[in-house]
Amino acid sequence: MTFPSLNAIRVFEAAARLGSLKDAATEMGLTSSAVSRHIRSLEDALGAQLFNRGFREVTLTTRGRDYARRLREAFRIIETATEDASVHSQIRPNRSKYIVLSGETTFINLWLMDRLAKFRQLHPEFEFEVSTSTSDDNPKADLSVFSAFEEKNDPALKPLLPLSTMAVCSPSLLQGARPLKVPADLAGHRLLHEGTTAWWEEWLAQEGVSDIDVKGGAVFHDPTLVIREAVNGGGVALADTIMAEDLMKRGHLVSPFPIRHRLTAGYYLKQKPSVASKPGIRQFRDWLFAEIEQHKRDMQLT
């Protein structure tokens, strides 16, 4: 087999990571058509389809998803090796006191960041390096927080919180000509979808509501955008409690129905085996689990 173009591999990894050919084009400084050509050439070289192409979106095939995951690992190894070898690397003093944390965008942006100040007040001797990721495969991270839609029995993983979803919207939607009182009232409102309409389809079916056009509304491929649209009064979204807690406390979001749907999915904490004795790891884990327990009480999940 002739080895595929490295440029094509880089373009594919970007498109798979970002979930968008357009965003990959922006990151790589290419046109959308150039990105498409690179991916087609890579598929031709591999003799395998990496993306399913729909009318308005592309999704990874099973083979493409596995290939993208392994490429991410390889590029991170290259990145780390390059940083270590470079004389221009900015070596931080007291690097051992940095807690390297990776987590899903929703968990980091909508819940954790507003709480880290409390940890720093308790332990000012520690500092953070924080990044967002959609999975647990960041080799640089001491600790990773991610969600999974099936129960994990890996001893390296610690369950944090089972996922419970609820409808959320701006308080302004509770009033007006079509107030939200029962799930059937959603017929008069715009539904906001996270990546797919399937979540709302399942939710409405469980509530026995069948006369709503679920295919309508907006689809956002970043959950934080769904929440922002809901805060701005753009419609009703489905959110897990982690995503909604702080915005509900501030009065930016409300849950119009006292309904929670428990999912088989949950948040997990993964710890790199080599950091068990690293300063700050135990303190952060203990603090994080205490915050999660408080979250359960605040959101009435216990």
C-alpha positions in Angstrom: 0.0 0.0 0.0 1.2 3.5 -0.8 1.3 5.6 2.3 -1.3 8.4 2.2 -0.5 12.0 2.0 0.3 13.4 5.5 -1.6 16.6 4.6 -4.7 14.5 3.9 -4.3 12.7 7.2 -4.0 16.0 9.1 -7.1 17.4 7.3 -9.1 14.3 8.1 -8.0 14.4 11.8 -9.1 18.0 12.0 -12.5 17.3 10.3 -13.1 14.3 12.6 -12.1 16.2 15.8 -14.2 19.3 14.9 -17.1 17.4 13.4 -17.2 19.8 10.5 -15.5 20.1 7.1 -16.1 23.8 7.2 -14.4 24.2 10.6 -11.5 22.0 9.5 -11.1 24.2 6.5 -10.9 27.3 8.7 -8.4 25.6 11.1 -6.2 24.4 8.3 -6.4 27.6 6.2 -8.0 25.7 3.2 -11.1 26.0 1.2 -14.0 23.6 1.9 -13.5 22.0 -1.5 -9.8 21.4 -0.8 -10.7 19.7 2.5 -13.2 17.5 0.6 -10.5 16.6 -1.9 -8.0 15.7 0.8 -10.5 13.4 2.5 -11.5 11.8 -0.8 -7.9 11.1 -1.6 -7.3 9.6 1.8 -10.4 7.3 1.4 -9.1 6.3 -2.0 -5.7 5.5 -0.6 -7.2 3.5 2.2 -9.8 1.8 0.1 -12.3 2.6 2.8 -15.1 5.2 3.5 -14.3 7.4 6.5 -17.4 9.7 6.4 -21.0 9.1 5.7 -22.2 12.0 3.6 -25.7 13.3 4.1 -27.5 16.3 2.6 -26.4 18.8 5.1 -23.8 17.0 7.3 -21.2 14.3 7.4 -20.7 11.8 10.1 -17.8 9.4 10.8 -18.2 5.7 9.8 -17.2 3.2 12.4 -13.8 2.7 10.7 -13.4 6.5 10.4 -14.1 7.0 14.1 -11.5 4.4 15.1 -9.0 5.8 12.7 -9.6 9.4 14.0 -9.1 8.3 17.6 -5.8 6.6 16.9 -4.6 9.6 14.9 -5.4 11.9 17.8 -3.3 9.8 20.0 -0.4 9.8 17.5 -0.6 13.6 17.0 -0.6 14.2 20.7 2.5 12.0 21.1 4.2 14.0 18.3 3.1 17.3 20.0 4.5 16.2 23.3 7.8 15.0 21.8 8.2 18.2 19.9 7.6 20.3 23.0 10.1 18.3 25.0 12.7 18.6 22.2 12.3 22.3 21.5 14.7 24.8 23.0 11.8 27.3 22.7 9.5 25.5 25.0 8.2 27.5 27.9 9.2 25.4 30.9 7.0 26.4 33.8 8.6 26.6 37.2 7.3 24.1 39.7 5.6 22.1 36.9 4.9 19.2 39.4 2.4 21.5 41.2 0.3 21.9 38.0 -2.8 19.7 37.8 -3.3 18.9 34.1 -7.1 18.5 33.6 -9.1 17.6 30.5 -12.8 17.4 30.3 -15.8 17.7 28.1 -16.7 21.2 27.0 -20.1 21.2 28.8 -18.6 20.0 32.0 -15.6 22.4 31.9 -17.4 25.5 30.6 -20.8 25.2 32.2 -20.0 23.8 35.6 -16.4 23.3 36.6 -14.8 26.7 35.7 -17.1 28.7 38.1 -16.0 26.4 40.9 -12.3 26.2 40.5 -11.9 29.4 42.5 -13.1 27.6 45.6 -10.4 24.9 45.1 -7.7 27.6 44.7 -8.8 29.2 47.9 -8.4 25.9 49.7 -5.1 25.0 48.0 -3.4 28.1 46.6 -0.2 26.1 46.2 -1.6 24.3 43.1 -2.2 25.6 39.6 -4.1 24.2 36.6 -3.6 23.4 33.0 -7.1 22.9 31.6 -8.2 21.7 28.1 -11.5 20.4 26.6 -11.8 17.1 24.9 -14.7 14.9 23.7 -13.1 11.7 25.1 -10.7 10.4 27.7 -7.7 9.8 25.5 -5.6 12.9 26.2 -2.2 11.4 27.2 -1.1 14.7 28.8 -4.0 14.9 31.2 -3.5 13.8 34.9 -7.3 13.6 35.2 -10.0 13.5 32.5 -13.8 14.0 33.0 -15.9 12.6 30.2 -19.4 11.0 29.6 -20.1 7.6 28.3 -23.4 6.1 27.2 -22.7 2.6 28.6 -21.5 1.5 32.0 -17.8 1.4 32.3 -16.1 -1.3 34.4 -12.6 -0.1 33.9 -10.9 0.1 37.4 -9.1 3.2 36.1 -12.4 5.0 35.9 -14.4 6.4 38.8 -18.1 7.1 38.3 -18.9 10.7 39.0 -22.6 11.2 38.2 -25.4 9.5 36.3 -26.9 11.7 33.6 -30.4 13.1 34.1 -32.0 15.3 31.5 -34.7 17.9 31.7 -36.3 20.5 29.5 -34.9 24.0 30.0 -35.8 27.4 28.6 -35.7 31.1 29.3 -38.1 32.3 32.0 -39.8 34.5 29.4 -41.3 31.4 27.7 -43.3 30.5 30.8 -45.6 33.4 30.1 -47.1 34.9 27.0 -49.7 33.5 24.5 -48.4 29.9 24.8 -47.2 29.3 28.3 -45.4 26.1 29.1 -47.3 24.1 31.7 -47.3 20.5 30.4 -45.2 18.7 27.8 -48.0 18.9 25.2 -47.5 22.7 25.3 -44.2 22.3 23.5 -46.3 22.1 20.3 -46.3 25.9 20.3 -42.6 26.3 20.8 -39.3 25.9 18.9 -37.3 22.9 19.9 -33.5 23.1 20.2 -31.5 20.0 19.3 -28.0 18.9 20.3 -26.5 17.2 17.3 -29.6 15.2 16.5 -33.4 15.3 16.9 -33.3 11.8 18.5 -33.1 13.1 22.0 -36.3 15.1 21.8 -38.0 12.3 19.9 -37.3 9.9 22.7 -38.2 12.4 25.4 -41.6 13.2 23.9 -42.4 9.5 23.3 -41.7 8.7 26.9 -44.1 11.5 27.9 -46.8 10.2 25.5 -46.7 13.3 23.2 -47.0 12.4 19.6 -48.4 15.4 17.7 -45.3 17.6 17.6 -43.0 18.1 14.6 -39.8 17.1 16.2 -37.8 17.6 13.0 -38.4 21.3 13.2 -36.2 23.7 15.2 -32.5 24.3 15.2 -29.7 21.7 15.4 -26.4 22.7 17.1 -23.4 20.6 17.1 -21.9 22.2 20.2 -24.0 21.7 23.4 -22.9 25.1 24.8 -24.5 26.7 21.8 -27.8 24.9 22.5 -27.8 26.3 26.0 -26.9 29.8 24.9 -29.8 29.8 22.4 -32.1 28.6 25.2 -30.9 31.4 27.6 -31.5 33.9 24.8 -35.2 32.8 24.6 -34.7 31.0 21.3 -36.6 27.8 22.3 -36.7 24.8 24.6 -33.6 22.6 25.0 -32.8 19.3 26.7 -30.0 19.6 29.1 -28.3 17.4 31.7 -28.2 18.8 35.2 -24.5 19.7 35.0 -25.2 21.9 32.0 -28.1 23.7 33.6 -27.5 24.0 37.3 -25.6 27.3 37.5 -27.8 29.0 34.9 -30.9 28.0 36.7 -29.5 29.3 40.0 -28.8 32.7 38.3 -32.3 32.8 36.9 -31.2 32.6 33.2 -32.9 29.2 32.7 -35.9 27.4 34.2 -37.2 23.9 33.9 -40.9 24.2 32.9 -41.8 20.7 33.9 -40.9 18.8 37.1 -39.7 15.9 34.9 -36.3 14.2 34.9 -35.2 11.4 32.6 -32.5 9.2 33.9 -30.1 8.0 31.2 -27.8 5.0 31.2 -25.0 7.4 30.5 -22.9 9.1 33.1 -19.9 11.2 33.8 -16.6 9.4 34.7 -13.3 10.5 36.1 -10.2 8.9 34.7 -6.8 9.2 36.4 -3.5 8.6 34.7 -1.9 5.7 36.7 1.5 7.4 37.0 0.1 10.5 38.9 -1.3 8.8 42.0 1.4 10.4 44.2 1.6 13.7 42.3 1.0 16.8 44.5 -2.6 18.0 44.3 -4.2 15.0 42.7 -5.7 13.6 45.9 -6.8 17.0 47.1 -8.5 17.8 43.8 -10.2 14.4 43.6 -11.6 14.8 47.2 -12.8 18.3 46.4 -14.4 17.3 43.1 -16.3 14.5 44.6 -17.6 16.8 47.4 -18.7 19.3 44.8 -20.5 16.5 42.9 -22.3 15.5 46.1 -23.4 19.1 46.6 -24.6 19.2 43.0 -26.8 16.1 43.6 -28.4 17.7 46.6 -28.9 21.0 44.8 -30.5 19.3 41.8 -32.5 16.9 43.9 -30.7 13.8 42.4 -30.3 12.0 45.7 
